[in-house]
Amino acid sequence: MRTDTFAKGKEYEAHDLLRLHTLPPMSNMPAWLSGVFADAPYAVVRRADAPPGFVAVGFRGPSRAQRYGAFVALDSIASACSPEHLRDRPLSPERRALSAFQALEALTRHGWLDGLAWGPTGSVGFELATGHPVVSDASDLDLLIRMPTPLPRITARTLRARLSAVEAAFGVRIDTQLETPAGGVALSEWAEHKPRVMARSGRGPSLVADPWSTPQPYDGAQP
């Protein structure tokens, strides 16, 4: 079982939150990044190939437009946590009252995802990992479900319907991604009758009929 602190040199996975010792040197660093890093010295692992000894990460600013990709050295990582270790982190009553956190709590309470490795990503995951308030009333709830074995489409449709009920109850959009051997696949796409779905990996996007088989390069066609 994975723990909140990983051994140095471990292969980190997309959406893991990394706490860094220092901000890495960058020649074209955006003006907002140093202040954001001072408040919360974290980055999220992104899907991209990195040079040996480095990991690809993304930094987030206060607005959706403020996102910045970089590479950080493995020895600059102080600790890391994965989405599945975040969903039970404590919150103040004021923060718990926000719709995205209420929806996350409802999913945990209902137990619809019991038996799966899952957890929050995006702004909800970032706040739970860092303690830095970034979630607002307008925030979505982004989820990651690790799915190393095939998920029947009928099961995916049932799960999507249950998530839709939570969306309606709390007025929040839930964006769920399945982490498959081919890469990240939107649950909403897999639950439909599309012959191929988009899988996003470090190699780039691919259109695949089966995310649990070898992906084919993306050819620009629509699924």
C-alpha positions in Angstrom: 0.0 0.0 0.0 1.3 3.5 -0.9 2.0 5.9 1.9 1.9 9.7 2.0 5.6 9.9 1.9 7.3 8.0 -1.0 10.9 6.9 -1.1 13.2 9.0 -3.2 13.6 7.7 -6.7 10.1 6.2 -6.8 8.2 6.6 -10.0 5.6 9.2 -9.3 2.2 9.0 -11.0 0.0 11.6 -12.7 -1.9 13.7 -10.1 0.4 12.9 -7.2 1.0 16.1 -5.1 4.7 16.8 -4.4 6.0 19.0 -1.6 9.2 20.6 -2.8 12.2 21.9 -0.8 12.7 24.8 -3.1 11.4 26.3 -6.3 13.5 24.9 -9.2 15.4 27.5 -11.3 13.4 28.5 -14.4 14.5 31.0 -17.1 10.9 32.0 -18.0 9.1 31.6 -14.7 5.8 33.5 -14.7 5.6 36.5 -12.3 2.8 34.9 -10.1 4.7 31.7 -9.4 7.1 32.8 -6.6 4.3 34.2 -4.5 2.1 31.1 -5.0 5.0 28.8 -4.1 5.8 30.7 -0.9 2.2 30.1 0.2 2.1 26.5 -0.8 5.4 24.8 -2.0 3.6 22.1 -4.0 3.4 20.9 -7.5 1.3 18.2 -9.2 2.7 15.4 -11.3 1.7 15.8 -15.0 1.6 13.5 -17.9 4.9 14.1 -19.8 8.2 12.4 -20.3 10.9 13.8 -18.1 14.8 13.6 -18.3 16.5 11.1 -16.1 16.5 12.2 -12.5 13.5 14.6 -13.0 9.8 14.5 -12.9 7.3 16.5 -14.9 5.1 18.8 -12.8 2.6 21.6 -13.0 2.2 24.6 -10.8 -1.1 26.3 -10.3 -2.0 29.9 -9.7 -5.2 31.5 -8.3 -6.9 31.5 -11.7 -7.5 28.8 -14.3 -5.3 30.6 -16.7 -2.4 30.4 -14.3 -0.9 27.0 -14.9 2.8 26.4 -15.6 4.6 23.2 -16.5 8.2 22.4 -15.5 10.6 19.6 -14.5 11.9 19.2 -10.9 14.8 17.1 -9.8 13.9 14.1 -7.7 16.2 15.3 -4.9 14.2 18.5 -4.6 11.0 16.5 -3.5 10.4 16.6 0.3 7.3 14.3 0.3 4.4 13.3 -1.9 0.8 12.1 -1.5 -1.5 10.4 -3.9 -5.2 11.3 -4.5 -6.5 8.2 -2.7 -4.8 9.4 0.5 -6.6 12.8 0.5 -10.3 12.1 0.7 -10.4 11.7 4.5 -8.2 14.8 5.3 -9.8 17.0 8.0 -11.3 20.4 7.1 -12.6 23.3 9.1 -16.5 23.6 9.3 -16.4 26.6 7.0 -14.4 24.8 4.3 -16.5 21.6 4.6 -19.6 23.6 3.8 -18.4 24.2 0.3 -20.3 22.2 -2.3 -17.3 20.4 -3.7 -16.3 19.1 -0.3 -19.9 18.2 0.6 -20.1 16.1 -2.6 -16.8 14.4 -1.8 -18.1 13.6 1.7 -21.3 12.2 0.3 -19.4 9.9 -2.1 -17.4 8.5 0.8 -20.5 8.1 2.9 -22.5 6.3 0.2 -19.7 3.8 -0.4 -20.3 3.6 -4.1 -16.5 3.6 -4.8 -15.6 1.2 -2.0 -13.1 -1.4 -3.1 -11.5 1.0 -5.6 -8.4 3.2 -5.3 -9.8 6.7 -5.8 -9.5 10.2 -4.6 -9.8 13.9 -5.4 -7.6 15.8 -7.8 -7.8 19.4 -9.1 -8.5 22.2 -6.6 -10.1 19.9 -4.0 -7.1 17.6 -4.0 -4.7 20.5 -3.9 -6.4 22.1 -0.8 -6.6 18.8 1.0 -2.9 18.2 0.4 -1.6 21.6 1.2 -4.2 23.2 3.5 -4.1 26.3 1.3 -7.7 27.5 0.5 -8.2 27.3 -3.3 -11.7 25.8 -3.5 -14.6 28.1 -4.1 -18.4 27.8 -4.4 -17.9 27.5 -8.2 -15.2 24.7 -8.0 -15.7 21.3 -9.7 -15.0 18.1 -7.9 -12.3 16.3 -10.0 -11.9 12.6 -9.2 -9.3 9.9 -10.2 -10.2 6.2 -10.1 -7.3 3.8 -10.6 -8.6 1.1 -12.9 -5.8 -1.4 -13.8 -8.4 -4.0 -14.9 -11.2 -3.5 -17.4 -14.4 -1.7 -16.2 -17.5 -3.1 -18.0 -19.4 -0.3 -19.7 -22.6 -1.2 -17.9 -20.8 -0.7 -14.6 -19.4 2.6 -15.8 -22.9 3.8 -16.7 -24.2 2.8 -13.3 -21.4 4.7 -11.6 -21.9 7.7 -13.8 -25.6 7.8 -12.9 -24.8 7.7 -9.2 -22.3 10.5 -9.6 -24.9 12.5 -11.5 -27.2 12.2 -8.5 -24.5 13.7 -6.2 -24.0 16.5 -8.8 -27.7 17.3 -8.7 -27.9 17.1 -4.9 -25.0 19.6 -4.3 -25.0 21.6 -7.5 -21.4 20.7 -8.4 -19.9 19.2 -11.5 -18.0 16.0 -10.9 -15.3 15.2 -13.5 -14.1 11.7 -13.1 -11.1 10.2 -14.8 -10.2 6.5 -15.0 -6.5 5.8 -14.8 -6.0 2.8 -17.2 -2.9 1.2 -18.7 -3.5 3.3 -21.8 -3.7 6.6 -19.7 -6.4 8.8 -18.3 -9.9 8.1 -19.8 -13.0 10.2 -18.9 -15.6 8.0 -17.2 -18.3 9.9 -19.1 -16.8 8.8 -22.4 -16.3 5.2 -21.4 -19.9 5.0 -20.2 -21.1 6.0 -23.6 -21.4 3.8 -26.7 -18.4 5.3 -28.5 -16.3 2.8 -30.4 -13.2 4.6 -29.3 -12.3 6.9 -26.4 -9.5 9.4 -25.8 -6.7 8.2 -23.5 -4.1 10.7 -22.3 -0.7 9.5 -21.4 2.9 10.8 -21.3 3.2 9.8 -24.9 0.3 12.1 -25.9 -3.4 11.5 -26.6 -4.5 8.2 -28.2 -7.9 7.1 -29.5 -8.5 3.5 -28.2 -11.2 0.9 -28.4 -9.9 -0.8 -25.3 -8.0 1.3 -22.7 -6.7 -2.0 -21.2 -4.9 -2.9 -24.4 -2.0 -1.3 -26.3 -3.0 2.3 -27.3 -2.6 3.5 -30.9 -1.3 7.0 -31.8 -3.9 9.7 -32.0 -4.8 10.4 -35.7 -6.9 13.5 -35.2 -10.2 11.7 -35.9 -13.2 12.1 -33.7 -14.1 9.2 -31.3 
